[in-house]
């Protein structure tokens, strides 16, 4: 009787079913898990390689920019009066060569016919040409007024890997009268030498490729430097990188071996960086996973059988009650609320953990809702929330037959702050502007940052009369401009900002797109007519008023 009861028990059936599932799962995992891991791990590894390539690309870009600025500064300082005096020009160039470390391999000043007017360390042997027709394309680019990079080359005497660079020398009339060329060592400690020590895993490494020259500019393996790069069409990921794509994936190399690679462009040079790891090394975890599944499958089933037989009977009923509550909440039959804790055991702990997870889920939902509708920098509503609020304002205007207005505001003087003090200073300025504008609007109005240095303000419930509504909109526009009358303090420096405001006046029959487009058009008209003013349009639009900023005091 006891044996029959045991065999008929739902607990026994669930335990046996669980054992069968565990066995089937172990077999399936043994055969299917490697393929899943290969895809998933490949995606993760490719993302890591792409991130590494992006970091290296940004570092190379910064170092190239530094050298371009140095060469441009020397070209700007070149003594134009000495171009006809070889000895004086040579002396100046030698002095500049001693004062900088970026172009130690050599400097040369080339005339439009390709000959060297002055040189340091026999740079002209690699940079000059006998005739203008024989002049390299990158030098001709510099004579057209644009700084340029040449094809990397190897120094005959020292074996150094060198990168030719050129900057135009311009006279006061803006004519290019000569070109300053320089050789910078790619394998210098302050440039690309760290790539030689960089390893991705045990056997992977980095490559810097110039698709224009079809050349490997730098590599972890020194034997690959200045060798031919893979041809276009051979590796699709490299083809995408050549046109500015950043990403990663599984590639098949010329040798037929697979590798996980990430690519990132170096925009100023037209190069791209490759971080690669052989697939055998990247997927070594898969072999260990197979061994783990095989060795522990039997032990897992035995442990599961013992624990499930005892534990399932103890926790079955409280767990069912908790599952019932959770199921009803998932169907929407009950509001999301903590589950009752029946007792302080594993089921109670699980219930508490579920309650904590539920609280975090609710918090995450609230935070995601806030992030989806607010600008991350200023905390103001974003364009999505602006559209929703404007939809409500339009519906209210239709019901009450009242007018509403949209103020589209663009900062005047913001770009110089960004350019001279940096993007962090620009962010601080935007936050301060948002704070000042928010302080003057009504709670019923919506102030939004719609992108960059542009803000939008929806004024609702302006009454049925068009003249009164336009007067209210103009008054608010004036207050907005007055709010920025006092300079913004950024890093201890006073920075003057202003507003160009486009005002679109509409009613309940207007649409979001029409109001925004009209306000945007009006704002651009304010910009074109002198900045620091507002222009008011009807939503159709017809210009009603153009008004420069007149600030009290």
N, C-alpha and C positions, 0 to 999 in steps of 0.2 A: 504493500500500500504506500509505504514511504517512497519507494523507488518510483512508482507510478506518479506520485505527486511531484517528485523532483523533475521527472521527464516532461510532465505536463505544465510545469511552471513557466510563466512568461519570462521570468528572470533567466531560467535555464535556456530558453529559446533565444533570448536576446544575447546571452553570453556566447552560445554556439554560433549564432549569426554573426556576432562581432568577431569571433575567431576566424570564421570563414572569410569575412571581409578583410581581416588583417592579412590572412594568407594570400588572398587574391590581390590585395593592395601591394603586398611585398613583391609578388611576381610582376605586377604591372609596373611598379616603381623601378624594379630592376631593369626592365626593358625600355620603359618610356621616359623615366626621369633624365637619363643622359641627354636625350634629344631636347627635352624641355630646358634643362640646365644650359645646354649649348646655346639655345636661342636667348634665354634670359641673361645668362652670364655674358654672352657676346654683346648684347645691348648695353649692359652695365660697363663692360670693359671698353667698348667703343666710345661710350660717353666719357669715361675716364681719359682715354687717349685724346679725344677731342678737346677736353678741358686742359690737358697738359700741353697739347699743340697750341691752343689759344693763349695760354700763359707765355709760352716761349715766343709766339708771334708778337705779342704785345711788347715783350722785352726787346726783341729785335727791332720792332718799329720805333721804340723810344731811342735806341742807340743809333739807328739810322737818322732819325730826326735830329739828334744832337750833332751828328757829323754834318748833316746838310746845313744846319744853322751856323756851324763853325765856318764851313766853306763859304756860305753866303755872306757872313760877317767879314771875312777876309776879302771877298770880291767887292763888297761895298766900300771897304777901306782902301782898295788898291789906288795908288797914286796915278791918276790919269795922265798927269803931265810927264811922268817918267816912262810912258809906253814907248816913246821914241828914244829913250836913253837906256840902252841895255845894261850898262854898269849900275846905274842907280836903281833900275827895276830889279836887277839880280840881288843887289844888296838888301832891298826892301823884302824881297821874297825869302831870302836866307834868314833875315831877322824874324819874320813871321813863322817860318818853319821851326825855329828854335823855341818860340813862345807857345807852341801848341803840341799836343801829343797824339792827336787823332790821325794826322797825315805824315807820320814819320817816314814811311817808305818813299815819299816824294811829292813835290808840288811843281806845277809848271803853268806858265801863262802862254796861251796859244793865240796867234794872230788869225784873222779870218782866212788866210791862205793855208792854215794848218801848221805852219812852222812855229817853233818855240821861241818866244821873246825872252823868257827867263825860265830857269829850271833849278831844282834842288834835288840832289842825289840821282841824277841822270833820269829823272822822270820822263823827259821828252822821248827817250828811246822807246817807251811803251805807250806814250800818250800822243805824241806829235805825228803828223803825216807830211809826206813830201809835197802834196798838192791838195787844194781844196776838194777836188773830186774824190781823192782817196780818204777823206776825213770820215771817221766812223759816224754812224747815224746818231749815237748818243751825244757826240760833240756838236753835230749839226743842230740837234735839238736845243742845246745850250745856246748856240749862236742865234737861235730863234727866240731866246729870252726865257727859256724854261729850264730850271735845274734838272739834271739827268744823271742816271746811273748807267755805267757801262757793263760790259760782259766781264764777269770775274775771270782772273787770269793768274798764272803762277810766275813769280819773279824768276828770271833765268839764273841769277847768281845765288840767291838765298833759298829758293824753293818756297818762299812765302806765298800764301794765297791772298791775292790783292783784289780789291774792289775799286775800279775807277769811278770817280764822281766829278761832276762839272757844274759850275755856277757862272752865269753871265756877268761880265763887267760892263756896266752901263754908264754912258756919259750923261751930263745934266739934261741933254735933250731926249733921253730915253733910248738912245741907240746903243746896240751891243757893239762895243769896239774890240773886245777880246773876251776870252773865256779862261777862267781859273779852273784848272783841273788838279785833282789830288788823288793819291793812292792811299787807301786805308787798308790795314791788314785785317782780313776776316778772322784769322786765327789768333788775334791779339787777346790778351787776358780780359780786356774791358769790352770785348765785342763777342765773337762767336766761339772763342776757345772753350768755354764751359760745355759746349755741345760734345766735345771730344770725351769728356768724363761722364756725360749723362747716359745712364742706362735705364731702359724701361724693362723692369724685371731683371732677369739674369742675362738674357740674350738679345733683348730688343734694344731699340735706340731711336735716335732722332735724325731727320733729314730736313734740309732746307733746299727747296727746288725752285729754279727759275724756269717757268714754262716758256717764257719768251726766248730764252737762250737754249732751252731743252738741256739744262745743265744742273747737276747737283752742286749747289753752292757750298754747303757744309754738311757734315755728317758725323755721327758718333764713331763710325768706322772710317779712319783717315784714308783708307784705300779707295773709298767711294767719292772723295772730294774731287770736283771738276770732271767727273765722268758723265757720260750721257744719261739724262733722265729717261724714264719710260716714255715711249711715244704716245701721243694723243690717241685715245681709243683703246689703249692697252689695259688701263686701270680706270674704270669709270669714276671712282672716288677722287682720283687725282685730276681727272678732267673737270669735275665739279669744283674742286679747289682752285683750279686755274682761273675760274670766272668768279671767284670770291666766296664760294660756299664754305661754311664751317660745319663739320659733322664727323661722323665715324661710321665704321662698318667693317665687314669681313672682306679682305681683298685676296686675290691670287697673284703672287709675284711672278716675275719673269721665270724664276726657277721652278715654278709650279707649286711651291709651298704656300700654304695659307697663313695669313697673319691678321690680327686685329689691329686696325689702324684708325687714327684720328687726324684730321687735317684742319688747318686754320690759315687764312690768308695774311700776308704782310702787305697791306694795301699800297703803301708808298713806293715799294720796290717792285711790285708785280710778282713777288715770290709767294710761296706757301710753305708751311711747316708740316711735316709728317711725323707723328709719334706712332711707333709700331711695336707690336709684340708678337712673336711666332705663336700660331694657334696651339701648338703642342704645349707650350708653357702657359698660355692663357687659360686652357681648359684642363689643366692637370687636376683640378678639383673633381672633374667628372669621374676619373678613374678611382679616386679615393671614395667617391660617393657610391660607386658600384660595390666596392669592397665592403663598405659600411652596411649597405642594404643586405648583402648576402650573409655577412657574419651575424648581424643582429636580428634577422627576420625570425629565426626560431625563438630566440630569447624574448623577443617582443611578444610573440604569441603566448608563450608560457606565462609571462608576467601579466599580460592582459587577462588571461583565463583566470588566474588566481585573484587578481584585484577586482575584476568585474564581478565574479561570483559572490564575493563578500560585499563589496562596496555598493553594487547596484541595488541589492536588496535594501540596504540601509538608507540610501538616498533617493530611492525611486519616487516615493510619494511626494516628499517636499520638492523634488526637482520637477515633477509634473505640474505641481501648483505654480511654481515659478515660471515654468515654460508656458503655462496657460496665460498667465498675466502678460508675459512678454509677447506672446502671439497675438493677444487682443490689442495690445498697444501697436504692434506692427501693422495690424489691419485697420487701425484707426478707430476701433471700438472703444478704446480708452485713451485718455490723454497721456502724453509721455510723463511718467511719474516714477519715483523709486519703487522697486519691488519690496514687498514686506519680507523682513528677515525672520524666518521661522525659528532657527536655532543657530548657535554659534559653532557650526562645524564646517566641513568643506563646502556643503551646499550654501550655508550662510555666508562663507567667505566669497563664494562665487557670486552670490546675490549682491553682496556689498561691492564686489569688483564691477559687476554689471551696472550697479547704481552709479559708481564713480565714472564708468565709461559713458553712461547715459548723460551724466552731468557734463562731461567733457564734450560729448556730441552736441548737446544743446548749446554750450558755449561756442563750439566751433561753428555751428550753424549761424549763431548770432554774429560771430566775427566775420564769417564768410559773407553774410548779408551786408555787413557794414563795409567790408573791403570791396564788394561788388558795386557799391553805390557811392563810394567816397574816394577822393583823391588821396593817395598814400602820403604825399608830401605835405599838403596844407590841411588835410582833414575836411576839406570842403566837399560838397556833393560833386560827383563827376557827371559826365555828359549823359550817362544812362539815367541817373536819378533826376537830372535836370529835365530830361524828356518826360519822365513820369510826372514830376511836379507841374511841368507846363501843361501836360494833358489834363491834370486836375484843374489847373487854373482856367484852361480853355472851356472845360465842361461847366465850371462855375460861371464863367463869363456868358456862356450861352443861356444858362438858366436865369441869370440876373440881368442880362442885357447890359453888361458893364464892359469897360475897356480894360486892356492890359498892355504892358510894354515889356520889351526885351532890350536890355543894355548889353551890347557886345563890346568888351573893353580890352584893349591891347596896350601893354606897357610901352611907354617911350623911354629910351635910355637904358633898357635892360641889357641889350647885347654888349655894350661896353663893360658893364659889370662882369658879365660872364667871361669876356675876352681878357680883361685885365686882372681880375681877382680870382677867376676860376669858377667852376660849376658849383662848388660847395657854397661860395658866396652868393651865386645866383639863386641857389635853393633857399638860402636864408632870406634873400630879398623877396622871393615869392611868398614865403611863409609870413613875412611881416606885412606884405601887401594884402594877403588874404585876411590877416588879423584886423588891419585897419578898415578894410571894406566891410568885413562882417560886423564891425562895431557900429556901422551907421545904417544898416538895413533893418527892416521890420522883421519880426518873427514869422510873419505870414509870407514874406518874400523868400526867394531861393537864390543864393549866391553860389556859383559853381565855377570851378576851374575846368575849362574845356580843353586845355592842352597848351604846353609851352608857357608862354607869358600872356595867355589869353584867359579872360574871365567873362562869365555871363551872369546877368542878374535879371530875374523874372519879377516884375512888379505887377501884382494882381489887384483886383478890386479898386480900380482907379475911377470908378464912377461912369455914368452913361455919357457924359459930355466929352467930346473929343478934345476941346480946348483945355478943359480942366485936367484931362488925362495927360495931355502933352506937357502942360505946365508942371504937373507932378513929376513926370519923367525927367524933364529938364532940371528940376530942383534936385532930384536924387543924383543926376549926372554931375551937377555942380558940386554936391557934397562929396561924391567919389573923388573928383579931382582935387578938392580941398583936403581930402584925407591924405593925399600924397604930397601936399605942399611942403611939409617938413621933410628934409632929406632922410633917407633910411640909413641907419648906422650899421655898416658891415665891416667887421674886423677893425673897429675903431675909426673907420673912414666914413665921412658923410657922402652918400651916393644919392644924387638927384634922380627922381623918377617922375614920370608923368603918365597921363592916360589919354589915349585917343578912343573916343566912345562913339559907337554907332547905336542909335536908338530906333527900334522898330515898334510902331504903335499899331495894335490890332484889336480885334474883338473876338467873340466866340466863334465866328465863322472862319477865323484864321487857322493855319496849321503850324505845327512845330517847325517843319522844314521851311515854310514860307517866312515865318518870323525870324528864324536864325539866319536864313540867306539874306533877308532884307537888312537885318542888323549888321551882318558881316559886311555887306556892300556899303552901308553907311559908315562903318568904321574905317574902311579903306579910303572912303572919300575924306574923312576927317584926317587921316594920315597924309593924304595928298595935298590937303589945303593948309598944312602947317603944323599938324600935331597939337597936342595939348588942348583939344577942343572936342565938341561933340557935334554930330550930324544926326538929325531926326528924319526918318522916312516913315511914310505909311507902308503897310505891308504890301501895297500894290507894285512898286513904291512911287510916291511923289515926294520930292524934297520939300519939307516944311520949314526947316530952320537949320542954320549953321552957326555955331556959337563957340568962339575961342574961350579958353579958360580965363576967368577973371577971379582971382583969389583975393579974399579980403586981406588987407595989410600989405 
